[in-house]
Amino acid sequence: MASIKVKFRPSTVAGHEGAIYYQIIHERRVRQLLSGYRIFQWEWDESRSCVTAAQGCERREFILSIRECIRRDVERLNRIDKRLYDSVMSYTTDDVVDEFNRYAQESSLFNFMEGVIVKLRQNGKVRTSETYRATLNSFRNFLAEYVSKDDFRGREDIMLDCLDCEIMEAYEAWHRGRGVTPNTISFYTRILRAVYNRAVEQGIIENRNPFRHVYTGVDKTVKRALPLSAMKKIKALDLSSMPSLDYARDMFLMSFYLRGMSFVDMAFLKKSNLKNGSVTYRRRKTGQQLIIGWTKEMQMILDKYPENATDYLLPIIRNRGTNERCTYRNMGYNINHNLKTVAGMVGVTIPLTLYVARHSWASAAKAKGIPLSVISEGMGHDSEATTQIYLASLDTSVVDRANAVILNSL
């Protein structure tokens, strides 16, 4: 196996920083690998072959961060050397260095996560890829502010095996300092953990569980459901002179009528999905097929708008040749913005969004005494495995009757 040592080369110019490099010796061949870390002569302990900084030294934190980076580099080099040695194939010092450089390019968090995002999009999981992108941007912003520019832990990217409890706790604190809610922080952290676990599964890193001291659960949120009395007020509003608010209200009601259908499913619902008095579609989130009876309330809303020029059923993505994902997102933002105004007009104090329609349908169903199993079936909660065991044979007409009970109460 190779011998790996940390060395220091002083600058030829007095008072200037020298370079840290790694000496790799294997089968009497020597190779030097520059680390990119630079320190002054007095910050190097020759007897222990390590960087050093006295207590109270103004560069102490900087030197300690370099020491940690060196430790991780040497650990990687030893791991690479062991893997090459265990392969029972002859190798050279050049192979060790090449593997180290390749690892640095491919096994950084950002590069690895970019690869995961590409694969998600290729597999049709566009929405999931967008949440991963949002998390990547969030962590990138955090890392840029985490430490001073002189600290090597605060460079533009970070190696996967450099993710540790300290950094994750700092990331959590960074979010809290910006007023982010615990559930949103947990959302980002859980995505990072999923990426980290992928790297572990692929054998890129060993699992050091850097997330063990940060919150990755889901707190109970503020109630999002509206009572039927509030839904009646929203439905009864005369918004004919305010087209934007009228449209937002209509899409909110349409989501409610469609058993709390998510906005992404509404946006991409096609005309071909409506046949023989029923809408048949697959949830984009889970792939589960749902069948919903088409009612007069749904048709009344659809009749208010010109027939869609695209293949889509509802007046959300209306023009051909546009970026459909951007259109869907922008329409969602506008609708949710206008729903805040609608909420104020009927005295609703909770933040009114399209997602509230989904909660409200479930709440209304529960208030009408509809069994939990029927509610679960109606909303496509296939992740509730225990409930789904006895939902497999449930006739969809049962769910449609449940929906009719709710709509008739408006």
C-alpha positions in Angstrom: 0.0 0.0 0.0 1.0 3.6 -0.5 2.5 5.9 2.1 0.8 9.3 2.4 2.4 12.2 4.2 1.5 15.8 4.7 4.4 18.2 3.8 5.0 21.9 3.8 7.0 23.9 1.2 8.0 27.4 2.4 7.8 30.3 0.1 11.0 31.5 -1.5 9.9 35.0 -0.7 10.4 36.0 2.9 7.1 36.7 4.8 4.9 35.0 2.1 2.8 31.9 2.6 4.1 28.5 1.7 2.2 25.5 0.2 0.8 22.4 1.8 1.2 19.3 -0.3 0.8 15.5 0.0 3.6 13.1 -0.6 2.4 9.8 -2.0 5.0 6.9 -2.2 4.2 3.5 -3.7 6.6 0.9 -4.9 9.4 3.5 -4.5 7.8 6.0 -6.8 7.0 9.4 -5.3 4.2 11.8 -6.4 3.4 15.2 -5.0 -0.2 16.5 -4.9 -0.7 20.2 -4.1 -3.5 20.7 -1.6 -4.4 24.4 -2.5 -3.9 25.4 1.2 -1.3 28.0 2.0 0.1 29.0 5.4 3.0 30.9 6.9 6.2 29.1 8.0 5.4 29.7 11.7 2.0 28.0 11.3 3.7 24.6 10.4 4.8 22.1 13.0 7.6 20.1 11.4 7.9 17.6 14.2 4.3 16.6 14.0 3.8 17.4 10.3 0.7 19.4 10.9 -0.5 23.0 10.9 -0.7 24.8 14.2 -2.0 28.0 15.7 -1.5 29.4 19.2 -4.5 30.1 21.4 -5.8 33.6 20.7 -4.1 33.9 17.3 -6.2 35.9 15.0 -5.8 33.2 12.3 -6.7 30.4 14.6 -10.1 29.6 13.2 -8.7 29.7 9.7 -5.8 27.4 10.5 -8.2 25.0 12.3 -10.4 24.8 9.2 -7.4 24.0 7.0 -6.4 21.3 9.5 -9.8 19.7 9.2 -9.7 19.9 5.4 -6.2 18.3 5.4 -7.5 15.5 7.6 -10.3 14.8 5.3 -8.0 14.9 2.2 -5.6 12.4 3.8 -8.6 10.2 4.8 -9.8 10.2 1.2 -6.3 9.4 -0.2 -6.0 6.4 2.2 -9.5 5.2 1.3 -8.6 5.4 -2.4 -5.3 3.6 -1.8 -7.1 0.8 0.1 -9.7 0.4 -2.6 -7.0 0.2 -5.3 -5.0 -2.2 -3.1 -8.0 -4.4 -2.5 -8.7 -4.6 -6.2 -5.7 -7.0 -6.5 -4.6 -5.0 -9.6 -1.3 -3.2 -9.9 -1.5 0.5 -9.5 0.8 3.5 -9.3 0.9 6.8 -7.5 -0.6 8.4 -10.6 -3.6 6.2 -10.2 -4.1 7.4 -6.6 -3.8 11.1 -7.6 -6.1 10.6 -10.6 -8.8 9.0 -8.4 -8.4 11.7 -5.9 -8.9 14.4 -8.6 -11.8 12.6 -10.1 -13.5 12.3 -6.7 -13.1 16.0 -6.1 -14.9 16.7 -9.4 -17.7 14.1 -9.1 -18.3 13.8 -5.4 -19.0 17.3 -4.3 -22.5 17.8 -2.9 -23.5 20.2 -5.6 -22.2 18.1 -8.5 -23.8 15.0 -7.1 -27.1 16.7 -6.4 -27.1 18.2 -9.9 -26.8 14.6 -11.2 -29.7 13.5 -9.0 -31.9 16.4 -10.3 -31.2 15.4 -13.9 -32.2 11.8 -13.3 -35.4 12.9 -11.6 -36.4 14.9 -14.6 -35.5 12.1 -17.0 -37.8 9.8 -14.9 -40.6 12.3 -15.3 -40.5 13.4 -11.7 -40.3 17.1 -12.6 -42.0 18.5 -9.5 -39.7 16.5 -7.3 -36.7 17.7 -9.2 -37.9 21.3 -8.6 -38.0 20.7 -4.9 -34.4 19.3 -5.0 -33.4 22.4 -7.0 -34.9 24.7 -4.4 -33.0 22.8 -1.7 -29.7 23.0 -3.6 -30.2 26.8 -4.1 -31.0 27.1 -0.4 -27.9 25.2 0.8 -25.7 27.1 -1.7 -26.9 30.4 -0.3 -26.3 29.2 3.2 -22.8 27.9 2.4 -21.9 31.3 0.9 -22.7 32.9 4.2 -21.7 30.1 6.6 -18.1 31.3 7.3 -15.7 34.0 6.2 -14.2 33.7 2.7 -10.9 32.9 4.4 -12.3 29.6 5.8 -11.9 26.7 3.5 -15.1 25.2 4.8 -16.9 28.1 3.2 -15.9 27.6 -0.4 -18.5 27.5 -3.2 -19.0 23.8 -3.0 -18.5 21.1 -0.3 -17.5 17.5 -0.5 -20.1 15.0 0.4 -18.0 13.5 3.2 -17.5 17.0 4.6 -21.2 17.2 5.6 -21.1 16.9 9.3 -23.3 17.6 12.3 -21.8 21.0 12.8 -22.6 22.2 9.3 -26.2 20.8 9.4 -26.9 22.4 12.7 -25.5 25.7 11.3 -27.8 25.2 8.3 -30.8 24.7 10.6 -29.9 27.8 12.7 -29.4 29.8 9.5 -33.0 29.1 8.5 -34.3 29.9 11.9 -32.5 33.2 11.9 -34.4 34.0 8.7 -37.8 33.2 10.2 -38.3 30.0 8.4 -40.8 27.6 10.0 -39.7 24.2 11.4 -41.6 22.2 8.8 -40.0 24.1 6.0 -36.5 23.7 7.5 -37.3 20.0 7.9 -38.4 19.8 4.2 -35.0 21.1 3.1 -33.1 18.9 5.5 -34.9 15.7 4.6 -34.1 16.3 0.9 -30.4 16.8 1.7 -30.6 13.6 3.8 -32.1 11.7 0.8 -29.3 12.9 -1.4 -26.7 12.0 1.2 -28.2 8.5 1.6 -28.0 8.0 -2.2 -24.3 8.7 -2.0 -24.0 6.2 0.8 -25.9 3.6 -1.1 -23.6 4.1 -4.1 -20.6 3.6 -1.9 -19.2 7.1 -2.5 -19.1 7.9 1.2 -19.5 6.2 4.6 -22.6 7.1 6.6 -21.6 9.4 9.4 -25.2 10.4 10.1 -24.7 14.2 9.9 -28.5 14.8 10.4 -28.8 13.2 13.8 -28.9 16.5 15.7 -31.3 18.4 13.3 -35.0 18.2 13.1 -36.4 16.1 10.2 -39.9 15.5 11.4 -43.2 17.1 10.6 -45.0 19.3 13.1 -48.7 19.7 13.2 -49.5 22.8 11.2 -52.1 25.5 11.8 -55.5 24.3 10.7 -55.9 24.8 7.0 -59.5 23.6 6.4 -62.4 25.9 6.0 -65.9 25.0 7.4 -68.7 24.6 5.0 -70.2 27.9 6.2 -67.0 29.7 4.9 -67.1 27.8 1.7 -70.7 28.9 1.1 -69.7 32.5 1.6 -66.9 32.2 -0.9 -69.2 30.5 -3.4 -71.9 33.3 -2.9 -69.5 36.2 -3.6 -70.4 38.4 -6.6 -67.0 38.8 -8.2 -68.3 39.5 -11.8 -66.6 42.9 -11.8 -63.3 41.5 -10.6 -62.2 38.9 -13.2 -58.9 38.0 -11.5 -60.6 37.3 -8.1 -63.5 35.6 -9.8 -61.1 33.2 -11.6 -59.1 32.5 -8.4 -62.4 31.7 -6.6 -63.5 29.5 -9.4 -60.3 27.5 -9.4 -60.5 27.2 -5.6 -64.0 25.8 -5.9 -63.1 23.5 -8.7 -60.4 22.0 -6.6 -62.9 21.5 -3.8 -65.5 20.0 -6.2 -62.9 17.6 -7.6 -62.4 16.1 -4.1 -59.5 18.3 -3.3 -57.6 17.7 -6.5 -54.1 19.2 -6.4 -53.5 22.2 -8.6 -50.8 20.5 -10.7 -53.3 17.7 -11.5 -56.0 20.3 -12.4 -53.6 22.2 -14.6 -52.6 19.1 -16.6 -56.0 17.5 -16.7 -56.8 16.8 -20.4 -60.1 16.9 -22.2 -59.6 13.2 -23.0 -59.7 12.6 -19.2 -63.4 13.5 -19.2 -65.5 10.7 -20.6 -69.0 9.3 -20.0 -69.6 11.7 -17.1 -66.4 10.9 -15.2 -62.9 12.3 -15.0 -60.3 9.6 -15.0 -56.7 10.6 -14.2 -53.5 9.6 -12.4 -52.1 11.7 -9.6 -48.8 13.1 -10.7 -47.4 12.8 -7.2 -48.1 9.1 -6.7 -49.3 7.7 -10.1 -52.5 6.4 -8.5 -55.5 6.4 -10.8 -58.6 8.2 -9.6 -62.1 8.4 -11.1 -64.3 11.4 -10.2 -67.9 11.8 -11.2 -68.4 15.1 -13.3 -71.1 17.2 -11.6 -73.2 20.2 -12.6 -71.2 22.4 -10.3 -68.0 21.6 -12.2 -69.6 22.1 -15.6 -71.0 25.5 -14.5 -67.5 26.8 -13.8 -66.1 25.3 -17.0 -69.0 27.0 -19.0 -67.9 30.4 -17.7 -64.7 30.3 -19.8 -64.0 30.0 -23.5 -63.1 26.5 -24.6 -59.5 25.8 -24.0 -57.4 26.1 -27.2 -55.0 23.5 -25.9 -55.7 19.8 -25.1 -56.2 20.7 -21.4 -59.6 20.6 -19.9 -59.5 23.6 -17.4 -58.6 27.2 -18.3 -55.2 27.2 -16.7 -52.7 26.3 -19.5 -54.5 28.0 -22.3 -51.9 28.7 -25.1 -50.0 26.3 -27.2 -46.3 26.5 -27.5 -45.7 28.0 -24.1 -43.5 26.6 -21.3 -46.3 24.7 -19.6 -44.4 24.2 -16.3 -43.8 27.9 -16.0 -47.4 28.8 -16.9 -48.7 26.3 -14.3 -46.5 27.8 -11.6 -47.3 31.4 -12.5 -51.0 30.7 -12.5 -50.7 29.1 -9.2 -48.9 32.0 -7.7 -51.4 34.5 -9.1 -54.4 32.5 -7.9 -53.0 32.1 -4.3 -52.2 35.8 -4.3 -55.8 36.7 -5.2 -57.3 34.2 -2.8 -55.9 36.3 0.0 -58.1 39.1 -1.1 -61.1 36.7 -1.4 -60.4 35.5 2.1 -60.6 39.0 3.5 -63.9 39.6 1.7 -65.6 36.8 3.7 -63.7 37.2 7.0 -61.5 34.1 6.6 -58.3 34.6 8.7 -56.2 31.6 7.7 -53.9 32.1 4.7 -56.2 31.0 1.8 -54.5 28.9 -0.9 -55.5 26.3 -3.4 -54.2 23.7 -1.0 -56.8 24.7 1.6 -59.4 23.4 -0.8 -58.0 19.9 -0.4 -58.0 20.1 3.4 -61.5 21.6 3.3 -62.9 18.7 1.3 -61.5 16.2 3.7 -62.7 18.2 6.7 -66.2 18.5 5.2 -66.3 14.8 4.4 -65.4 14.0 8.0 -68.0 16.4 9.3 -70.7 14.6 7.3 -69.8 11.3 8.9 -68.2 9.9 5.8 -65.8 7.0 6.8 -62.1 7.6 6.8 -61.6 4.8 4.3 -63.9 6.6 1.8 -62.1 10.0 2.4 -58.7 8.3 1.9 -59.9 6.7 -1.4 -61.4 10.0 -2.6 -58.2 11.9 -2.1 -55.9 9.2 -3.4 -53.9 8.7 -0.2 -52.1 5.6 -1.4 -49.3 6.3 1.0 -51.6 5.3 3.9 -50.9 1.6 3.4 -52.9 0.4 6.4 -56.1 2.1 5.1 -55.5 1.1 1.5 -55.4 -2.6 2.4 -59.2 -2.6 2.6 -59.8 0.2 0.0 -58.7 -1.9 -2.9 -62.3 -3.2 -3.7 -64.1 0.0 -2.9 -66.5 1.0 -5.7 -65.8 4.5 -7.0 -69.5 5.3 -6.9 -69.3 5.3 -3.1 -66.8 8.1 -3.3 -68.9 10.0 -5.9 -71.9 9.8 -3.6 -69.8 11.1 -0.8 -68.8 14.0 -3.0 -72.4 14.7 -3.9 -73.3 14.9 -0.2 -70.7 17.6 0.3 -71.6 19.6 -2.8 -75.3 19.5 -2.0 -74.4 21.2 1.3 -73.1 24.3 -0.3 
